[in-house]
Amino acid sequence: MEIKPVKIIMNGVTGRMGTNQHLVRSILAIIKEGGLKISDDLILMPKPLLTGRNENKLKNLAEKFGPDAIGKPLEYTTDVQGAINGKYGKADIFFDASGTLQRAKFIEMAVEAGLPIYCEKPTAVTTDEALRLAELTESAGLKNGVVQDKLWLPGFRKLVALQEQNFFGKILSIRGDFGYWVFSGEVADQPTQRPSWNYREEDGGGMMIDMFCHWRYVIDNVFGPVKSVVSYGNVDLDKRFDEQGIEYKATADDSAYAIFLLENGTVCQFNSSWCTRVRRDDLLTVQVDGTHGSAVATLRDCYVQDISMTPKPVWNPDIEQPINFYDGWHKVPDNCEYDNAFKIQWEYFLRHVMLDEPFRWTLREGAKGVQLAELGMQSWKNREWVDLPELAPANAAK
């Protein structure tokens, strides 16, 4: 049995998502499982090297999670350039989870060193820049990928299975409702749950640039390609408090409302807000209505109601509603085990890099999400419908 090490530079994983989803629940989880088993003869074993700007944060991560996974602290360094250039051993993959506006310089460094690149979304804040980074990696013949984790959430996988079974008939409409209340940080006992840069447009923050990137790959892959968009955004809370408790002016949209028209004529409506209080099944719900049946997907679950179980309401506001509208819905069972969505995509990328297996969630695919966000902001600014032009195909993608 060959245990093949895969050295991964993990840059910027000191943030919430980087630590929890990528380091702990993906790479360290794979290590604790004994590596990624490919066959009876081969196991791929990740070897993470943590990089970033803050040495104390890196040291704390290394000491907190390393012993549980590998029996000793993880490797770390603030010398990102040295790590990319092989100063601490030749790397097989460069992963970036830094801030959006810092992404380009790290991708350029990794391209110069000839490393396969995997990174968080959004890859940039403009379509031109996202495409430039995609073309940079493609021209160098480098394998590359962007995180599109929601495709592997159990709720969305169940929606795909329902479509394959023709449960819906003709899909008529799709409605997504996402978000929760993100505290401003003004009250000491109610600290904010998200980093302050998320609410500063000048630092790459904003609801559209964040979440429209998700909605693009979810809609494209689950329901069909997006043709056009009309949207509206808003800065609901214009005053927030940063990690040091210092007040700052919030300049980025923290709510966004959009209608996406698909190429097949289906209408998708998505509401996204960091200033809403949740009274629904989950932080994200997506309802699909079809001629034969409907479904409501959450992050993990999915509930269905077919035409035979659909009640017949009669409008009468003068009496208490006689119908319990939750009756008649049935939970789709878990007929398989669902692993962490980030971990699943990491495993696909490891196989892509080390075994040359296909991987279609590339930087160019990530650029599509940036395009939708950018055109969504254009629609908001100009108060108009905007069509999405097709992005040029890759010329040298590997």
Secondary structure, 3 states (H helix, E strand, C coil): CEEEEEEEEEECCCCHHHHHHHHHHHHHHHHHCCCEEEECCEEEEEEEEEECCCHHHHHHHHHHHHHHHHCCCCEEECCHHHHHCCCCCCCCEEEECCCHHHHHHHHHHHHHHCCCEEECCCCCCCHHHHHHHHHHHHHCCCCEEECCHHHHCHHHHHHHHHHHCCCCCCEEEEEEEEECECCCCCCCCCCCCCCHHHHCHHHCCCHHHHHHHHHHHHHHHHCCCEEEEEEEEECCCCEEECCCCCEEECCCCCEEEEEEEECCCCEEEEEEECECCCCCCCCEEEEEEECCEEEEECCCCEEEEEHHHCCCCCCCCCCCCCCCCCCCCEECCCCCCCCCHHHHHHHHHHHHHHHCCCCCCCHHHHHHHHHHHHHHHHHHHHCCCEECCCCCCCCCCC
